[in-house]
C-alpha cells in the first residue's frame, strides 16, 4: 500500500466511524435503561465509547498521536486505565466538577495538536491522556451508575476492550507506513477531531446549541 493510499484509507476510516456514530448521540447503548445483566453491561461498555462522538474522536486521536509520534503503546493503556478509574469515581458517588467540559476540551486540544502537525513530548501526552482518561471515564460512569456489581464489572470489561482495540488499532495502522507528524493523514484526522471537539464544547457552553 502506498503512503497516499494509507492516508486516504485512514481518513476515510475516520470519516466512516464518525458518520456511523453520528445518529446515536444519546451516549447510552441501552436507550436509557440501566443494564441489569452481564450481557447488557458488556454490550453497553462496548458501545458507549463508539456512540459518543466526543469519546470516539479522542480515542482515535490517542491512536493517531501514538502511531505517528512513535510513542510507547503504554500511553493508550494509561488512558484506558484512567478511564476505568474515572468510572469508579462516578459510581462510587464522588463528584468530578466540569467532567464533561474537560472531555470536550481534551478533544479540542488533541485535535489542534494533530492538525497543527506538532510533536509533543511524551510527558505532555502523558498528562493529557491521564487527565482526559479520568474525565472520559467519569462521563462513561453515568450510564452505569446505580447498577449491580455483575453488569458493572461487565461494563468495565467491555469498556476496556473496545477502547484498547480502537486506540491501539489506529496506532498500529499509522505505524505501518511510519508517516511523519506533519503528514496529511494525521493532520486531516486532527482537523476532524477538532471539529467534533468544538461542537461538543459549544454544546456544553450553550446547551441548546
C-alpha positions, 0 to 999 in steps of 0.5 A: 500500500502506498503512503497516499493510499494509507492516508486516504484509507485512514481518513476515510476510516475516520470519516466512516466511524464518525458518520456511523456514530453520528445518529446515536448521540444519546451516549447510552447503548441501552436507550436509557435503561440501566443494564441489569445483566452481564450481557447488557453491561458488556454490550453497553461498555462496548458501545458507549465509547463508539456512540459518543462522538466526543469519546470516539474522536479522542480515542482515535486521536490517542491512536493517531498521536501514538502511531505517528509520534512513535510513542510507547503503546503504554500511553493508550493503556494509561488512558484506558486505565484512567478511564476505568478509574474515572468510572469508579469515581462516578459510581462510587458517588464522588463528584468530578466538577466540569467532567464533561467540559474537560472531555470536550476540551481534551478533544479540542486540544488533541485535535489542534495538536494533530492538525497543527502537525506538532510533536509533543513530548511524551510527558505532555501526552502523558498528562493529557491522556491521564487527565482526559482518561479520568474525565472520559471515564467519569462521563462513561460512569453515568450510564452505569451508575446505580447498577449491580456489581455483575453488569458493572464489572461487565461494563468495565470489561467491555469498556476496556476492550473496545477502547484498547482495540480502537486506540491501539488499532489506529496506532498500529495502522499509522505505524505501518507506513511510519508517516511523519507528524506533519503528514496529511493523514494525521493532520486531516484526522486532527482537523476532524477531531477538532471539529467534533471537539468544538461542537461538543464544547459549544454544546456544553457552553450553550446547551441548546446549541 
